[in-house]
Amino acid sequence: MKTLKLCFIGFGNVGQKVSALLLEKQDWLRETFDTDVIVTGIAGRSKGSLVDPAGLDLRESLSQVQTTGRFDPASPAAFEGTPEEMMAASRADVLVEMSTLSIRDGLPAADYIRYALRRGMHVITANKGPEAWYYKELKELAEQAGRQFLYETIVLDGTPTFNLMTETLHGNTISGITGILNGTSNYVLKLLEEGKSYDEAIKAAQDIGLAEADPSMDIDGWDGAAKICAMANILMDASITPDDVEVESVRSVTAEKLADAKQRGMCIKYICRAEQTEDGVKVSVKPEELPREHAYNSVNGTSAVFTLYTDLAGELTIIQTDPGLLQTAYGIYSDLITLLKRI
Ligand SMILES: NC(=O)c1ccc[n+]([C@@H]2O[C@H](COP(=O)([O-])OP(=O)(O)OC[C@H]3O[C@@H](n4cnc5c(N)ncnc54)[C@H](OP(=O)(O)O)[C@@H]3O)[C@@H](O)[C@H]2O)c1
């Protein structure tokens, strides 16, 4: 029986759900891959850190955080140190990076990933910042180190997006991508169309746990910019950052514009777009008018969609309906299975 040691950076919503899923699937992983998948280190910002190279009691660690909001500082596994020191002390084979997104610079997540790859660890991340800002560099670093760098859950959670290209659509060239990639702005648009004001729509999005206390990253397009950037970098071999994305806030859509579009048989959706042009890949996030019968008009609430324009397989659209945290955790778990298959 082999052992695969994971360490986690970030133990918030995603980290905890991934832990629960791992506990549920540990036996299946053992039977299927003849591998004991254990967690030997966890670091975050305010919950404390844990290290035990022989394997943490993940069920107990999860229970501590869920009952007291932090790891027990009196635990023999309690660890004082930076996330980098945790990675070294944990002697893990894989970093599972699930820290908070910084859309403005992809840091410190990208630094954690660089450190892990340089130490010879594989990396799985839920964070789209590093791929939006430093994809090529991180990919090359992983290739030089002969290690896996996996990120399936960064766009549409566990919906196959990047695996679709590597495993199934191989041989195609993608000339364009469109999508509705941000649930909050899509939800707000729908409520505006139903006659609510901006403040009412944003409050409703917050009430169902969709929008952050500060919803501007979603509403002003930066979350969508990071996602379409990461997609263009990974799927279209672009070398762009969120600074290169033409972004227009969804706040530019008024009730009058929505009513006018409706009268003309159109709808307005908040579209992320990447297009191959003679001058390279051009990327935008802005409200666009579409015919009312367009498939995207049926994508509402927290649902999301993307379309790939390929040279051989044609135009392909995937809709993800009402995703939850389990789907995000599945994206990480799916990367773990990819890793186990490859190594
Ligand atoms: N939630 C989703 O549906 C979803 C879907 C796809 C991808 N993602 C991505 O998954 C990641 C985690 O999301 P989440 O919802 O779990 O967020 P979250 O609940 O806010 O948890 C973030 C975790 O990161 C830790 N952290 C924050 N800053 C850090 C730093 N500088 N160094 C080390 N750890 C740090 C936090 O520690 P403290 O708790 O101690 O502050 C917390 O444990 C994000 O990158 C997000 O974009 C989320």
The ligand as an SDF file (V2000), in Angstrom:
LIG
                    3D

 48 52  0  0  0  0  0  0  0  0999 V2000
  -16.5950   28.9730   -2.2330 N   0  0  0  0  0  0  0  0  0  0  0  0
  -16.7200   28.5850   -3.4840 C   0  0  0  0  0  0  0  0  0  0  0  0
  -17.8020   28.2380   -3.9110 O   0  0  0  0  0  0  0  0  0  0  0  0
  -15.5180   28.5100   -4.3910 C   0  0  0  0  0  0  0  0  0  0  0  0
  -15.6490   27.9470   -5.6670 C   0  0  0  0  0  0  0  0  0  0  0  0
  -14.5140   27.8000   -6.4810 C   0  0  0  0  0  0  0  0  0  0  0  0
  -13.2960   28.2580   -6.0270 C   0  0  0  0  0  0  0  0  0  0  0  0
  -13.2010   28.8610   -4.7890 N   0  0  0  0  0  0  0  0  0  0  0  0
  -11.8880   29.3500   -4.3490 C   0  0  0  0  0  0  0  0  0  0  0  0
  -11.4550   28.5570   -3.2440 O   0  0  0  0  0  0  0  0  0  0  0  0
  -10.6560   29.3380   -2.3750 C   0  0  0  0  0  0  0  0  0  0  0  0
  -11.2040   29.2300   -0.9460 C   0  0  0  0  0  0  0  0  0  0  0  0
  -12.5360   29.6950   -0.9200 O   0  0  0  0  0  0  0  0  0  0  0  0
  -13.3990   29.5930    0.4160 P   0  0  0  0  0  0  0  0  0  0  0  0
  -14.8070   29.8300    0.0130 O   0  0  0  0  0  0  0  0  0  0  0  0
  -13.0380   28.3710    1.1540 O   0  0  0  0  0  0  0  0  0  0  0  0
  -12.8500   30.8650    1.1970 O   0  0  0  0  0  0  0  0  0  0  0  0
  -12.8660   31.0870    2.7880 P   0  0  0  0  0  0  0  0  0  0  0  0
  -13.9870   30.3480    3.4250 O   0  0  0  0  0  0  0  0  0  0  0  0
  -12.7590   32.5480    2.9890 O   0  0  0  0  0  0  0  0  0  0  0  0
  -11.5040   30.3990    3.2680 O   0  0  0  0  0  0  0  0  0  0  0  0
  -10.2540   30.8790    2.9050 C   0  0  0  0  0  0  0  0  0  0  0  0
   -9.1890   30.1980    3.7210 C   0  0  0  0  0  0  0  0  0  0  0  0
   -7.9260   30.7560    3.3350 O   0  0  0  0  0  0  0  0  0  0  0  0
   -7.2190   31.1650    4.5110 C   0  0  0  0  0  0  0  0  0  0  0  0
   -6.3720   32.2980    4.1860 N   0  0  0  0  0  0  0  0  0  0  0  0
   -6.7580   33.5570    3.9070 C   0  0  0  0  0  0  0  0  0  0  0  0
   -5.6830   34.3070    3.5950 N   0  0  0  0  0  0  0  0  0  0  0  0
   -4.6060   33.4990    3.6960 C   0  0  0  0  0  0  0  0  0  0  0  0
   -3.2180   33.6820    3.5250 C   0  0  0  0  0  0  0  0  0  0  0  0
   -2.7160   34.8590    3.1880 N   0  0  0  0  0  0  0  0  0  0  0  0
   -2.3980   32.6210    3.7070 N   0  0  0  0  0  0  0  0  0  0  0  0
   -2.8950   31.4100    4.0640 C   0  0  0  0  0  0  0  0  0  0  0  0
   -4.2050   31.1740    4.2390 N   0  0  0  0  0  0  0  0  0  0  0  0
   -5.0480   32.2140    4.0670 C   0  0  0  0  0  0  0  0  0  0  0  0
   -8.3060   31.5260    5.5060 C   0  0  0  0  0  0  0  0  0  0  0  0
   -7.7880   31.4810    6.7960 O   0  0  0  0  0  0  0  0  0  0  0  0
   -8.6580   32.0680    8.0380 P   0  0  0  0  0  0  0  0  0  0  0  0
   -9.9530   31.3510    8.0500 O   0  0  0  0  0  0  0  0  0  0  0  0
   -7.8160   31.7290    9.2020 O   0  0  0  0  0  0  0  0  0  0  0  0
   -8.8030   33.5270    7.7570 O   0  0  0  0  0  0  0  0  0  0  0  0
   -9.3150   30.4100    5.2260 C   0  0  0  0  0  0  0  0  0  0  0  0
   -8.9220   29.2420    5.9120 O   0  0  0  0  0  0  0  0  0  0  0  0
  -10.6840   30.7760   -2.9290 C   0  0  0  0  0  0  0  0  0  0  0  0
   -9.5160   31.0080   -3.6830 O   0  0  0  0  0  0  0  0  0  0  0  0
  -11.9100   30.7820   -3.8050 C   0  0  0  0  0  0  0  0  0  0  0  0
  -11.8230   31.7300   -4.8430 O   0  0  0  0  0  0  0  0  0  0  0  0
  -14.2760   28.9720   -3.9710 C   0  0  0  0  0  0  0  0  0  0  0  0
  1  2  1  0
  2  3  2  0
  2  4  1  0
  4  5  1  0
  4 48  2  0
  5  6  2  0
  6  7  1  0
  7  8  2  0
  8  9  1  0
  8 48  1  0
  9 10  1  0
  9 46  1  0
 10 11  1  0
 11 12  1  0
 11 44  1  0
 12 13  1  0
 13 14  1  0
 14 15  2  0
 14 16  1  0
 14 17  1  0
 17 18  1  0
 18 19  2  0
 18 20  1  0
 18 21  1  0
 21 22  1  0
 22 23  1  0
 23 24  1  0
 23 42  1  0
 24 25  1  0
 25 26  1  0
 25 36  1  0
 26 27  1  0
 26 35  1  0
 27 28  2  0
 28 29  1  0
 29 30  1  0
 29 35  2  0
 30 31  1  0
 30 32  2  0
 32 33  1  0
 33 34  2  0
 34 35  1  0
 36 37  1  0
 36 42  1  0
 37 38  1  0
 38 39  2  0
 38 40  1  0
 38 41  1  0
 42 43  1  0
 44 45  1  0
 44 46  1  0
 46 47  1  0
M  CHG  2   8   1  16  -1
M  END
$$$$
